[in-house]
């Protein structure tokens, strides 16, 4: 049996792997309509300058925008963390006692004031729970009450100096009034004691 052979007219050719032979001018002109063509280690590299130009422009635009958004996001996150640290520090500086027991007492006092003033007018219904709550804070959490008052004074002096000056003057007047009342009470007590002493002395002299 005779072995059949295909492509008997073809010569046996071993392909040469890769070549560094430069492209001929005629072939370069022929391929220029499809873009720039270069040979690298026997491989045809075809580039399109116009497409590369717009692709690079889009890539740079996207890169710049993503970088800008990333920097803006990082800035906002840093600002939010700083604000949170400031708020937490402010709260820690103001609240000096344990929150849970004191807060329960304050809420209970406020609800009590609201219940007591439920049949009164709007102003009394608003003021009474507030007064009961402030009183509870003063009684249950005295250091916190003092810190809140001090912080309120600082904010008032910074943002409303006129109101702060008037409030300080009012506080001084109230303090002077309290001192005068206390002094008056002491004077009355001294006068009463002196009168009782003189009366006892007079009675004693008469009986003798």
C-alpha positions in Angstrom: 0.0 0.0 0.0 1.4 3.3 -1.1 1.5 6.1 1.5 -0.3 9.1 0.3 1.5 12.4 0.6 -0.2 15.8 0.8 1.3 19.0 -0.5 4.0 17.2 -2.4 4.9 20.3 -4.3 5.7 22.3 -1.2 9.3 22.6 -0.1 10.1 21.8 3.5 10.9 25.1 5.1 11.9 25.8 8.6 10.6 29.2 9.7 13.2 31.6 11.2 12.0 32.7 14.7 12.0 36.4 14.9 14.0 38.9 13.0 15.3 42.4 13.7 15.2 43.4 10.0 13.8 47.0 9.8 10.6 47.6 7.9 11.0 48.7 4.3 9.8 52.2 3.3 7.2 50.7 0.9 5.7 48.5 3.6 5.7 51.4 6.1 3.9 53.6 3.6 1.4 50.8 2.9 0.7 50.2 6.6 0.7 53.9 7.6 -3.1 54.2 6.9 -3.6 51.8 9.8 -1.3 53.6 12.2 2.4 53.5 13.0 3.9 50.1 12.6 7.2 48.9 14.2 8.9 45.5 14.5 10.0 44.4 17.9 11.8 41.0 18.0 9.9 40.0 14.8 6.5 41.1 16.2 4.5 43.8 14.4 3.5 46.5 16.8 0.8 48.8 15.3 -0.1 52.0 17.2 -2.7 54.6 16.4 -1.5 58.1 17.6 -5.0 59.7 17.6 -6.5 56.9 19.7 -3.5 56.9 22.0 -3.9 60.6 22.4 -7.5 60.4 23.5 -6.9 57.3 25.6 -4.1 59.0 27.5 -6.3 62.1 28.0 -9.1 60.0 29.4 -6.7 58.0 31.6 -5.1 61.2 33.0 -8.5 62.8 33.5 -9.8 59.7 35.4 -6.6 59.4 37.4 -6.7 63.1 38.4 -10.4 63.0 39.4 -10.0 59.8 41.4 -6.9 61.3 43.2 -8.8 64.5 43.9 -11.8 62.6 45.2 -9.6 60.4 47.3 -7.8 63.4 48.8 -11.1 65.2 49.5 -12.5 62.0 51.2 -9.4 61.7 53.3 -9.7 65.3 54.3 -13.3 65.0 55.3 -12.6 61.8 57.3 -9.8 63.6 59.1 -12.0 66.6 59.8 -14.8 64.3 61.1 -12.4 62.5 63.4 -11.0 65.8 64.7 -14.6 67.1 65.4 -15.5 63.8 67.1 -12.4 64.0 69.4 -13.2 67.7 70.2 -16.8 66.8 71.1 -15.8 63.8 73.2 -13.2 65.9 75.0 -15.8 68.6 75.7 -18.3 66.1 77.1 -15.6 64.5 79.2 -14.6 67.9 80.6 -18.2 68.8 81.4 -19.6 65.5 82.8 -17.8 64.7 86.0 -20.0 62.1 87.6 -21.3 58.7 86.4 -24.0 59.3 83.8 -26.5 56.5 84.3 -27.7 56.9 87.9 -27.6 60.7 87.7 -29.4 60.8 84.3 -32.2 58.6 85.6 -32.7 60.9 88.6 -32.7 64.0 86.4 -35.3 62.5 84.0 -37.4 61.4 86.9 -37.4 64.9 88.4 -38.2 66.4 85.0 -41.1 64.0 84.5 -42.3 64.8 88.1 -42.3 68.5 87.3 -44.2 67.9 84.0 -46.9 65.9 85.9 -47.3 68.5 88.5 -47.7 71.3 85.9 -49.9 69.4 83.5 -53.0 71.5 84.3 -51.2 74.9 84.2 -50.6 77.2 81.3 -48.0 76.7 78.6 -45.3 78.8 80.2 -45.6 77.0 83.5 -45.7 73.6 81.8 -42.4 74.5 80.0 -40.6 76.1 83.0 -41.5 73.6 85.7 -39.9 70.4 84.2 -36.8 72.5 83.3 -36.5 73.9 86.8 -37.0 70.4 88.3 -34.3 68.9 86.0 -31.8 71.7 86.7 -32.5 71.3 90.4 -31.9 67.6 90.1 -28.6 68.1 88.3 -27.5 70.6 91.0 -28.5 68.1 93.7 -27.3 64.8 92.2 -24.4 65.9 90.0 -23.0 69.0 91.6 -19.6 68.9 89.9 -21.2 68.5 86.5 -23.6 71.4 87.3 -20.6 73.6 88.2 -18.7 72.5 85.0 -21.8 73.2 82.8 -22.2 76.6 84.4 -18.5 77.4 83.9 -18.7 76.3 80.3 -21.8 78.3 79.7 -20.1 81.4 81.1 -17.2 80.9 78.7 -19.5 80.6 75.7 -21.5 83.5 76.8 -18.4 85.7 77.3 -17.2 84.7 73.8 -20.4 85.0 71.8 -22.5 87.4 73.8 -20.2 89.7 75.8 -23.0 92.2 76.6 -25.2 89.6 78.1 -22.3 88.2 80.0 -21.5 91.6 81.5 -25.1 92.1 82.5 -25.4 88.7 84.0 -22.2 89.2 86.0 -23.5 92.5 87.3 -26.8 90.9 88.2 -24.9 88.2 90.1 -22.9 90.7 92.0 -26.1 92.6 92.9 -27.7 89.4 94.1 -24.6 88.5 96.1 -24.5 91.9 97.7 -28.2 91.6 98.5 -27.7 88.2 100.1 -24.9 89.6 102.2 -27.0 92.6 103.2 -29.8 90.3 104.2 -27.5 88.0 106.2 -26.0 91.1 107.8 -29.5 92.4 108.7 -30.4 89.0 110.1 -27.3 89.0 112.2 -28.0 92.6 113.4 -31.6 91.6 114.3 -30.3 88.6 116.2 -27.7 90.7 118.0 -30.4 93.3 118.9 -32.8 90.7 120.2 -30.1 89.1 122.3 -29.0 92.5 123.6 -32.6 93.4 124.3 -33.2 90.1 126.2 -30.0 90.6 128.1 -31.0 94.2 129.1 -34.5 93.1 130.0 -33.2 90.3 132.2 -30.7 92.7 133.8 -33.5 95.2 134.5 -35.8 92.6 136.0 -33.0 91.2 138.1 -32.1 94.7 139.4 -35.8 95.4 140.3 -36.1 92.1 142.2 -33.0 92.8 144.1 
